[in-house]
Amino acid sequence: MAKKKDTSKTNVAARLESKAQQQVCRFCGRKPEMVRQLTPSGKVQMFRKCCAEAGLVA
Ligand SMILES: [Zn+2]
């Protein structure tokens, strides 16, 4: 019977998927979402919205 040789196709898809998964926050594992926030003292602070939504930061 005919053999299926389409494993390379799935390899490419898996590779693309793993590449997309590199774009995740290393703290919460979600899609990184950073917002700039001004502290009361006037300093700009980066705030991880993704982590806040994941419940990692208060
Ligand atoms: Zn995060």
N, CA, C, O and the ligand as a Tripos MOL2 file, in Angstrom:
@<TRIPOS>MOLECULE
protein
  233   231    59     0     0
PROTEIN
NO_CHARGES

@<TRIPOS>ATOM
      1 N           0.8300   -1.2040    0.0000 N.3       1 MET1
      2 CA          0.0000    0.0000    0.0000 C.3       1 MET1
      3 C           0.8720    1.2650    0.0000 C.2       1 MET1
      4 O           2.0670    1.2050    0.2920 O.2       1 MET1
      5 N           0.2730    2.3790   -0.3230 N.am      2 ALA2
      6 CA          1.0320    3.6300   -0.4120 C.3       2 ALA2
      7 C           1.4100    4.1280    0.9820 C.2       2 ALA2
      8 O           0.6150    4.1280    1.9210 O.2       2 ALA2
      9 N           2.6640    4.5500    1.0580 N.am      3 LYS3
     10 CA          3.1310    5.0830    2.3430 C.3       3 LYS3
     11 C           2.9510    6.5920    2.3970 C.2       3 LYS3
     12 O           3.1370    7.2870    1.3980 O.2       3 LYS3
     13 N           2.6020    7.0700    3.5220 N.am      4 LYS4
     14 CA          2.4390    8.5220    3.6650 C.3       4 LYS4
     15 C           3.7720    9.1250    4.1240 C.2       4 LYS4
     16 O           4.3660    8.6960    5.1130 O.2       4 LYS4
     17 N           4.2120   10.1210    3.3810 N.am      5 LYS5
     18 CA          5.4950   10.7510    3.7050 C.3       5 LYS5
     19 C           5.3070   12.2500    3.9320 C.2       5 LYS5
     20 O           6.0040   13.0740    3.3400 O.2       5 LYS5
     21 N           4.3870   12.5720    4.7650 N.am      6 ASP6
     22 CA          4.1310   13.9970    4.9910 C.3       6 ASP6
     23 C           4.5370   14.4330    6.4060 C.2       6 ASP6
     24 O           3.9710   15.3650    6.9790 O.2       6 ASP6
     25 N           5.5220   13.7370    6.9380 N.am      7 THR7
     26 CA          5.9490   14.1060    8.2920 C.3       7 THR7
     27 C           6.6700   15.4510    8.2990 C.2       7 THR7
     28 O           6.6230   16.1890    9.2830 O.2       7 THR7
     29 N           7.3530   15.7630    7.1630 N.am      8 SER8
     30 CA          8.0790   17.0370    7.1130 C.3       8 SER8
     31 C           7.1290   18.2220    7.2190 C.2       8 SER8
     32 O           7.4730   19.2760    7.7550 O.2       8 SER8
     33 N           5.9310   18.0210    6.6970 N.am      9 LYS9
     34 CA          4.9430   19.0970    6.7360 C.3       9 LYS9
     35 C           4.5700   19.4180    8.1840 C.2       9 LYS9
     36 O           4.4620   20.5830    8.5660 O.2       9 LYS9
     37 N           4.3790   18.3810    8.9690 N.am     10 THR10
     38 CA          4.0230   18.6080   10.3640 C.3      10 THR10
     39 C           5.2040   19.1640   11.1430 C.2      10 THR10
     40 O           5.0250   19.9160   12.1010 O.2      10 THR10
     41 N           6.4280   18.7880   10.7240 N.am     11 ASN11
     42 CA          7.6100   19.3170   11.4040 C.3      11 ASN11
     43 C           7.6940   20.8280   11.2530 C.2      11 ASN11
     44 O           8.0140   21.5450   12.2010 O.2      11 ASN11
     45 N           7.4030   21.2960   10.0530 N.am     12 VAL12
     46 CA          7.4560   22.7320    9.7950 C.3      12 VAL12
     47 C           6.4110   23.4560   10.6430 C.2      12 VAL12
     48 O           6.6720   24.5200   11.2050 O.2      12 VAL12
     49 N           5.2330   22.8600   10.7210 N.am     13 ALA13
     50 CA          4.1630   23.4810   11.5100 C.3      13 ALA13
     51 C           4.5510   23.5250   12.9770 C.2      13 ALA13
     52 O           4.3010   24.5110   13.6710 O.2      13 ALA13
     53 N           5.1660   22.4430   13.4400 N.am     14 ALA14
     54 CA          5.5770   22.4030   14.8390 C.3      14 ALA14
     55 C           6.6780   23.4160   15.1020 C.2      14 ALA14
     56 O           6.7370   24.0240   16.1700 O.2      14 ALA14
     57 N           7.5510   23.5900   14.1140 N.am     15 ARG15
     58 CA          8.6460   24.5460   14.2820 C.3      15 ARG15
     59 C           8.1020   25.9820   14.3640 C.2      15 ARG15
     60 O           8.5440   26.7900   15.1800 O.2      15 ARG15
     61 N           7.1300   26.2640   13.4890 N.am     16 LEU16
     62 CA          6.5310   27.6000   13.4980 C.3      16 LEU16
     63 C           5.8270   27.8500   14.8260 C.2      16 LEU16
     64 O           5.8330   28.9620   15.3530 O.2      16 LEU16
     65 N           5.2250   26.7960   15.3480 N.am     17 GLU17
     66 CA          4.4960   26.9310   16.5970 C.3      17 GLU17
     67 C           5.4580   27.2250   17.7470 C.2      17 GLU17
     68 O           5.1870   28.0770   18.5940 O.2      17 GLU17
     69 N           6.5770   26.5120   17.7670 N.am     18 SER18
     70 CA          7.5430   26.7270   18.8390 C.3      18 SER18
     71 C           8.1720   28.1070   18.7300 C.2      18 SER18
     72 O           8.5420   28.7130   19.7360 O.2      18 SER18
     73 N           8.2920   28.6000   17.4960 N.am     19 LYS19
     74 CA          8.8450   29.9220   17.3030 C.3      19 LYS19
     75 C           7.8930   30.9770   17.8630 C.2      19 LYS19
     76 O           8.3180   31.9620   18.4660 O.2      19 LYS19
     77 N           6.6040   30.7510   17.6510 N.am     20 ALA20
     78 CA          5.6030   31.6920   18.1490 C.3      20 ALA20
     79 C           5.5420   31.6430   19.6680 C.2      20 ALA20
     80 O           5.2070   32.6340   20.3170 O.2      20 ALA20
     81 N           5.8660   30.4930   20.2270 N.am     21 GLN21
     82 CA          5.7840   30.3520   21.6750 C.3      21 GLN21
     83 C           6.9430   31.0430   22.3740 C.2      21 GLN21
     84 O           6.9390   31.1770   23.5980 O.2      21 GLN21
     85 N           7.9320   31.4810   21.6110 N.am     22 GLN22
     86 CA          9.0220   32.2130   22.2350 C.3      22 GLN22
     87 C           8.5730   33.6130   22.6380 C.2      22 GLN22
     88 O           9.2000   34.2690   23.4690 O.2      22 GLN22
     89 N           7.4780   34.0510   22.0340 N.am     23 GLN23
     90 CA          6.9720   35.3780   22.3510 C.3      23 GLN23
     91 C           6.0470   35.3130   23.5550 C.2      23 GLN23
     92 O           4.8860   35.7140   23.4780 O.2      23 GLN23
     93 N           6.5630   34.8110   24.6600 N.am     24 VAL24
     94 CA          5.7420   34.7720   25.8600 C.3      24 VAL24
     95 C           6.5180   35.3880   27.0100 C.2      24 VAL24
     96 O           7.7480   35.4090   27.0290 O.2      24 VAL24
     97 N           5.7680   35.8750   27.9440 N.am     25 CYS25
     98 CA          6.3720   36.4600   29.1290 C.3      25 CYS25
     99 C           7.0360   35.3570   29.9470 C.2      25 CYS25
    100 O           6.4560   34.2870   30.1380 O.2      25 CYS25
    101 N           8.2470   35.6140   30.4300 N.am     26 ARG26
    102 CA          8.9500   34.5710   31.1760 C.3      26 ARG26
    103 C           8.4740   34.4840   32.6160 C.2      26 ARG26
    104 O           8.9190   33.6200   33.3730 O.2      26 ARG26
    105 N           7.5860   35.3620   32.9850 N.am     27 PHE27
    106 CA          7.0690   35.3260   34.3480 C.3      27 PHE27
    107 C           5.7360   34.5890   34.4210 C.2      27 PHE27
    108 O           5.5320   33.7340   35.2830 O.2      27 PHE27
    109 N           4.8390   34.9310   33.5120 N.am     28 CYS28
    110 CA          3.5070   34.3460   33.5950 C.3      28 CYS28
    111 C           3.2320   33.3930   32.4390 C.2      28 CYS28
    112 O           2.2710   32.6250   32.4900 O.2      28 CYS28
    113 N           4.0750   33.4310   31.3780 N.am     29 GLY29
    114 CA          3.8920   32.5080   30.2670 C.3      29 GLY29
    115 C           2.8160   32.9330   29.2950 C.2      29 GLY29
    116 O           2.4290   32.1710   28.4080 O.2      29 GLY29
    117 N           2.3340   34.1480   29.4630 N.am     30 ARG30
    118 CA          1.3310   34.6590   28.5430 C.3      30 ARG30
    119 C           1.9980   35.5070   27.4750 C.2      30 ARG30
    120 O           3.2170   35.6800   27.4590 O.2      30 ARG30
    121 N           1.1690   36.0310   26.5840 N.am     31 LYS31
    122 CA          1.6640   36.9630   25.5880 C.3      31 LYS31
    123 C           2.1040   38.2390   26.3110 C.2      31 LYS31
    124 O           1.3200   38.8330   27.0500 O.2      31 LYS31
    125 N           3.3430   38.6590   26.1020 N.am     32 PRO32
    126 CA          3.8300   39.8120   26.8510 C.3      32 PRO32
    127 C           3.0250   41.0740   26.5710 C.2      32 PRO32
    128 O           2.8030   41.4520   25.4210 O.2      32 PRO32
    129 N           2.6070   41.6990   27.6290 N.am     33 GLU33
    130 CA          1.8450   42.9460   27.4930 C.3      33 GLU33
    131 C           2.4110   43.9400   28.4930 C.2      33 GLU33
    132 O           2.1650   43.8440   29.6960 O.2      33 GLU33
    133 N           3.1700   44.8940   27.9770 N.am     34 MET34
    134 CA          3.7880   45.8770   28.8540 C.3      34 MET34
    135 C           3.1200   47.2290   28.6790 C.2      34 MET34
    136 O           2.8340   47.6600   27.5620 O.2      34 MET34
    137 N           2.8810   47.8790   29.7850 N.am     35 VAL35
    138 CA          2.3510   49.2400   29.7240 C.3      35 VAL35
    139 C           3.2520   50.1410   30.5470 C.2      35 VAL35
    140 O           3.7970   49.7380   31.5740 O.2      35 VAL35
    141 N           3.3940   51.3610   30.0770 N.am     36 ARG36
    142 CA          4.2270   52.3240   30.8030 C.3      36 ARG36
    143 C           3.3710   53.0700   31.8130 C.2      36 ARG36
    144 O           2.2710   53.5350   31.5140 O.2      36 ARG36
    145 N           3.9020   53.1640   32.9870 N.am     37 GLN37
    146 CA          3.1640   53.8060   34.0560 C.3      37 GLN37
    147 C           4.0190   54.8700   34.7000 C.2      37 GLN37
    148 O           5.2280   54.7030   34.8610 O.2      37 GLN37
    149 N           3.3920   55.9470   35.0620 N.am     38 LEU38
    150 CA          4.1210   57.0070   35.7660 C.3      38 LEU38
    151 C           3.9160   56.8310   37.2640 C.2      38 LEU38
    152 O           2.7860   56.7400   37.7450 O.2      38 LEU38
    153 N           5.0180   56.7850   37.9870 N.am     39 THR39
    154 CA          4.9130   56.6980   39.4380 C.3      39 THR39
    155 C           4.6020   58.0960   39.9800 C.2      39 THR39
    156 O           4.8270   59.0930   39.2940 O.2      39 THR39
    157 N           4.0890   58.1670   41.2010 N.am     40 PRO40
    158 CA          3.7820   59.4900   41.7880 C.3      40 PRO40
    159 C           4.9920   60.4150   41.7990 C.2      40 PRO40
    160 O           4.8390   61.6370   41.7950 O.2      40 PRO40
    161 N           6.2000   59.8390   41.8110 N.am     41 SER41
    162 CA          7.4070   60.6840   41.8240 C.3      41 SER41
    163 C           7.8020   61.1230   40.4220 C.2      41 SER41
    164 O           8.7970   61.8280   40.2550 O.2      41 SER41
    165 N           7.0330   60.7130   39.4080 N.am     42 GLY42
    166 CA          7.2960   61.1600   38.0450 C.3      42 GLY42
    167 C           8.2090   60.2430   37.2590 C.2      42 GLY42
    168 O           8.6550   60.6020   36.1700 O.2      42 GLY42
    169 N           8.4950   59.0610   37.7910 N.am     43 LYS43
    170 CA          9.3530   58.1110   37.0790 C.3      43 LYS43
    171 C           8.4990   57.1990   36.2100 C.2      43 LYS43
    172 O           7.3970   56.7960   36.5830 O.2      43 LYS43
    173 N           9.0510   56.8850   35.0290 N.am     44 VAL44
    174 CA          8.3260   55.9620   34.1490 C.3      44 VAL44
    175 C           8.6810   54.5380   34.5480 C.2      44 VAL44
    176 O           9.8530   54.1880   34.6890 O.2      44 VAL44
    177 N           7.6640   53.7380   34.7250 N.am     45 GLN45
    178 CA          7.8620   52.3700   35.1600 C.3      45 GLN45
    179 C           7.1360   51.4300   34.2030 C.2      45 GLN45
    180 O           6.0040   51.6900   33.7940 O.2      45 GLN45
    181 N           7.8050   50.3360   33.8540 N.am     46 MET46
    182 CA          7.1500   49.3560   33.0010 C.3      46 MET46
    183 C           6.3220   48.4170   33.8750 C.2      46 MET46
    184 O           6.8010   47.8520   34.8580 O.2      46 MET46
    185 N           5.0970   48.2790   33.4850 N.am     47 PHE47
    186 CA          4.1700   47.4500   34.2560 C.3      47 PHE47
    187 C           3.7070   46.2920   33.3840 C.2      47 PHE47
    188 O           3.2220   46.4980   32.2710 O.2      47 PHE47
    189 N           3.8560   45.0820   33.8900 N.am     48 ARG48
    190 CA          3.4700   43.9030   33.1050 C.3      48 ARG48
    191 C           1.9800   43.6100   33.2910 C.2      48 ARG48
    192 O           1.5490   43.0450   34.2960 O.2      48 ARG48
    193 N           1.2280   44.0130   32.2940 N.am     49 LYS49
    194 CA         -0.2170   43.8290   32.3400 C.3      49 LYS49
    195 C          -0.5670   42.3450   32.2520 C.2      49 LYS49
    196 O          -1.5410   41.8830   32.8460 O.2      49 LYS49
    197 N           0.2580   41.6070   31.4910 N.am     50 CYS50
    198 CA         -0.0090   40.1740   31.3150 C.3      50 CYS50
    199 C           0.0620   39.4540   32.6570 C.2      50 CYS50
    200 O          -0.7660   38.5930   32.9530 O.2      50 CYS50
    201 N           1.0680   39.8160   33.4730 N.am     51 CYS51
    202 CA          1.2370   39.1780   34.7640 C.3      51 CYS51
    203 C           0.1010   39.5680   35.7060 C.2      51 CYS51
    204 O          -0.3690   38.7580   36.5050 O.2      51 CYS51
    205 N          -0.3280   40.8210   35.5960 N.am     52 ALA52
    206 CA         -1.4180   41.2820   36.4470 C.3      52 ALA52
    207 C          -2.6880   40.5010   36.1410 C.2      52 ALA52
    208 O          -3.4560   40.1450   37.0360 O.2      52 ALA52
    209 N          -2.8890   40.2410   34.8360 N.am     53 GLU53
    210 CA         -4.0910   39.4950   34.4560 C.3      53 GLU53
    211 C          -3.9750   38.0440   34.8630 C.2      53 GLU53
    212 O          -4.9790   37.3670   35.0790 O.2      53 GLU53
    213 N          -2.7200   37.5580   34.9680 N.am     54 ALA54
    214 CA         -2.5000   36.1830   35.3980 C.3      54 ALA54
    215 C          -2.5410   36.0720   36.9200 C.2      54 ALA54
    216 O          -2.5330   34.9720   37.4720 O.2      54 ALA54
    217 N          -2.5840   37.2250   37.5890 N.am     55 GLY55
    218 CA         -2.6750   37.2310   39.0300 C.3      55 GLY55
    219 C          -1.3270   37.0680   39.7090 C.2      55 GLY55
    220 O          -1.2630   36.6700   40.8720 O.2      55 GLY55
    221 N          -0.2310   37.3750   38.9840 N.am     56 LEU56
    222 CA          1.0980   37.2050   39.5480 C.3      56 LEU56
    223 C           1.5420   38.4390   40.3220 C.2      56 LEU56
    224 O           2.3460   38.3370   41.2490 O.2      56 LEU56
    225 N           1.0280   39.5900   39.9490 N.am     57 VAL57
    226 CA          1.4110   40.8030   40.6550 C.3      57 VAL57
    227 C           0.1630   41.4930   41.1930 C.2      57 VAL57
    228 O          -0.9290   41.3570   40.6390 O.2      57 VAL57
    229 N           0.3400   42.2120   42.2480 N.am     58 ALA58
    230 CA         -0.7960   42.8940   42.8660 C.3      58 ALA58
    231 C          -1.1220   44.1660   42.1050 C.2      58 ALA58
    232 O          -2.0520   44.8840   42.4710 O.2      58 ALA58
    233 ZN          3.6480   38.4020   32.2710 Zn       59 ZN59
@<TRIPOS>BOND
     1     1     2 1
     2     2     3 1
     3     3     4 2
     4     3     5 am
     5     5     6 1
     6     6     7 1
     7     7     8 2
     8     7     9 am
     9     9    10 1
    10    10    11 1
    11    11    12 2
    12    11    13 am
    13    13    14 1
    14    14    15 1
    15    15    16 2
    16    15    17 am
    17    17    18 1
    18    18    19 1
    19    19    20 2
    20    19    21 am
    21    21    22 1
    22    22    23 1
    23    23    24 2
    24    23    25 am
    25    25    26 1
    26    26    27 1
    27    27    28 2
    28    27    29 am
    29    29    30 1
    30    30    31 1
    31    31    32 2
    32    31    33 am
    33    33    34 1
    34    34    35 1
    35    35    36 2
    36    35    37 am
    37    37    38 1
    38    38    39 1
    39    39    40 2
    40    39    41 am
    41    41    42 1
    42    42    43 1
    43    43    44 2
    44    43    45 am
    45    45    46 1
    46    46    47 1
    47    47    48 2
    48    47    49 am
    49    49    50 1
    50    50    51 1
    51    51    52 2
    52    51    53 am
    53    53    54 1
    54    54    55 1
    55    55    56 2
    56    55    57 am
    57    57    58 1
    58    58    59 1
    59    59    60 2
    60    59    61 am
    61    61    62 1
    62    62    63 1
    63    63    64 2
    64    63    65 am
    65    65    66 1
    66    66    67 1
    67    67    68 2
    68    67    69 am
    69    69    70 1
    70    70    71 1
    71    71    72 2
    72    71    73 am
    73    73    74 1
    74    74    75 1
    75    75    76 2
    76    75    77 am
    77    77    78 1
    78    78    79 1
    79    79    80 2
    80    79    81 am
    81    81    82 1
    82    82    83 1
    83    83    84 2
    84    83    85 am
    85    85    86 1
    86    86    87 1
    87    87    88 2
    88    87    89 am
    89    89    90 1
    90    90    91 1
    91    91    92 2
    92    91    93 am
    93    93    94 1
    94    94    95 1
    95    95    96 2
    96    95    97 am
    97    97    98 1
    98    98    99 1
    99    99   100 2
   100    99   101 am
   101   101   102 1
   102   102   103 1
   103   103   104 2
   104   103   105 am
   105   105   106 1
   106   106   107 1
   107   107   108 2
   108   107   109 am
   109   109   110 1
   110   110   111 1
   111   111   112 2
   112   111   113 am
   113   113   114 1
   114   114   115 1
   115   115   116 2
   116   115   117 am
   117   117   118 1
   118   118   119 1
   119   119   120 2
   120   119   121 am
   121   121   122 1
   122   122   123 1
   123   123   124 2
   124   123   125 am
   125   125   126 1
   126   126   127 1
   127   127   128 2
   128   127   129 am
   129   129   130 1
   130   130   131 1
   131   131   132 2
   132   131   133 am
   133   133   134 1
   134   134   135 1
   135   135   136 2
   136   135   137 am
   137   137   138 1
   138   138   139 1
   139   139   140 2
   140   139   141 am
   141   141   142 1
   142   142   143 1
   143   143   144 2
   144   143   145 am
   145   145   146 1
   146   146   147 1
   147   147   148 2
   148   147   149 am
   149   149   150 1
   150   150   151 1
   151   151   152 2
   152   151   153 am
   153   153   154 1
   154   154   155 1
   155   155   156 2
   156   155   157 am
   157   157   158 1
   158   158   159 1
   159   159   160 2
   160   159   161 am
   161   161   162 1
   162   162   163 1
   163   163   164 2
   164   163   165 am
   165   165   166 1
   166   166   167 1
   167   167   168 2
   168   167   169 am
   169   169   170 1
   170   170   171 1
   171   171   172 2
   172   171   173 am
   173   173   174 1
   174   174   175 1
   175   175   176 2
   176   175   177 am
   177   177   178 1
   178   178   179 1
   179   179   180 2
   180   179   181 am
   181   181   182 1
   182   182   183 1
   183   183   184 2
   184   183   185 am
   185   185   186 1
   186   186   187 1
   187   187   188 2
   188   187   189 am
   189   189   190 1
   190   190   191 1
   191   191   192 2
   192   191   193 am
   193   193   194 1
   194   194   195 1
   195   195   196 2
   196   195   197 am
   197   197   198 1
   198   198   199 1
   199   199   200 2
   200   199   201 am
   201   201   202 1
   202   202   203 1
   203   203   204 2
   204   203   205 am
   205   205   206 1
   206   206   207 1
   207   207   208 2
   208   207   209 am
   209   209   210 1
   210   210   211 1
   211   211   212 2
   212   211   213 am
   213   213   214 1
   214   214   215 1
   215   215   216 2
   216   215   217 am
   217   217   218 1
   218   218   219 1
   219   219   220 2
   220   219   221 am
   221   221   222 1
   222   222   223 1
   223   223   224 2
   224   223   225 am
   225   225   226 1
   226   226   227 1
   227   227   228 2
   228   227   229 am
   229   229   230 1
   230   230   231 1
   231   231   232 2
@<TRIPOS>SUBSTRUCTURE
     1 MET1         2 RESIDUE 1 A MET
     2 ALA2         6 RESIDUE 1 A ALA
     3 LYS3        10 RESIDUE 1 A LYS
     4 LYS4        14 RESIDUE 1 A LYS
     5 LYS5        18 RESIDUE 1 A LYS
     6 ASP6        22 RESIDUE 1 A ASP
     7 THR7        26 RESIDUE 1 A THR
     8 SER8        30 RESIDUE 1 A SER
     9 LYS9        34 RESIDUE 1 A LYS
    10 THR10       38 RESIDUE 1 A THR
    11 ASN11       42 RESIDUE 1 A ASN
    12 VAL12       46 RESIDUE 1 A VAL
    13 ALA13       50 RESIDUE 1 A ALA
    14 ALA14       54 RESIDUE 1 A ALA
    15 ARG15       58 RESIDUE 1 A ARG
    16 LEU16       62 RESIDUE 1 A LEU
    17 GLU17       66 RESIDUE 1 A GLU
    18 SER18       70 RESIDUE 1 A SER
    19 LYS19       74 RESIDUE 1 A LYS
    20 ALA20       78 RESIDUE 1 A ALA
    21 GLN21       82 RESIDUE 1 A GLN
    22 GLN22       86 RESIDUE 1 A GLN
    23 GLN23       90 RESIDUE 1 A GLN
    24 VAL24       94 RESIDUE 1 A VAL
    25 CYS25       98 RESIDUE 1 A CYS
    26 ARG26      102 RESIDUE 1 A ARG
    27 PHE27      106 RESIDUE 1 A PHE
    28 CYS28      110 RESIDUE 1 A CYS
    29 GLY29      114 RESIDUE 1 A GLY
    30 ARG30      118 RESIDUE 1 A ARG
    31 LYS31      122 RESIDUE 1 A LYS
    32 PRO32      126 RESIDUE 1 A PRO
    33 GLU33      130 RESIDUE 1 A GLU
    34 MET34      134 RESIDUE 1 A MET
    35 VAL35      138 RESIDUE 1 A VAL
    36 ARG36      142 RESIDUE 1 A ARG
    37 GLN37      146 RESIDUE 1 A GLN
    38 LEU38      150 RESIDUE 1 A LEU
    39 THR39      154 RESIDUE 1 A THR
    40 PRO40      158 RESIDUE 1 A PRO
    41 SER41      162 RESIDUE 1 A SER
    42 GLY42      166 RESIDUE 1 A GLY
    43 LYS43      170 RESIDUE 1 A LYS
    44 VAL44      174 RESIDUE 1 A VAL
    45 GLN45      178 RESIDUE 1 A GLN
    46 MET46      182 RESIDUE 1 A MET
    47 PHE47      186 RESIDUE 1 A PHE
    48 ARG48      190 RESIDUE 1 A ARG
    49 LYS49      194 RESIDUE 1 A LYS
    50 CYS50      198 RESIDUE 1 A CYS
    51 CYS51      202 RESIDUE 1 A CYS
    52 ALA52      206 RESIDUE 1 A ALA
    53 GLU53      210 RESIDUE 1 A GLU
    54 ALA54      214 RESIDUE 1 A ALA
    55 GLY55      218 RESIDUE 1 A GLY
    56 LEU56      222 RESIDUE 1 A LEU
    57 VAL57      226 RESIDUE 1 A VAL
    58 ALA58      230 RESIDUE 1 A ALA
    59 ZN59       233 GROUP 0 **** ****
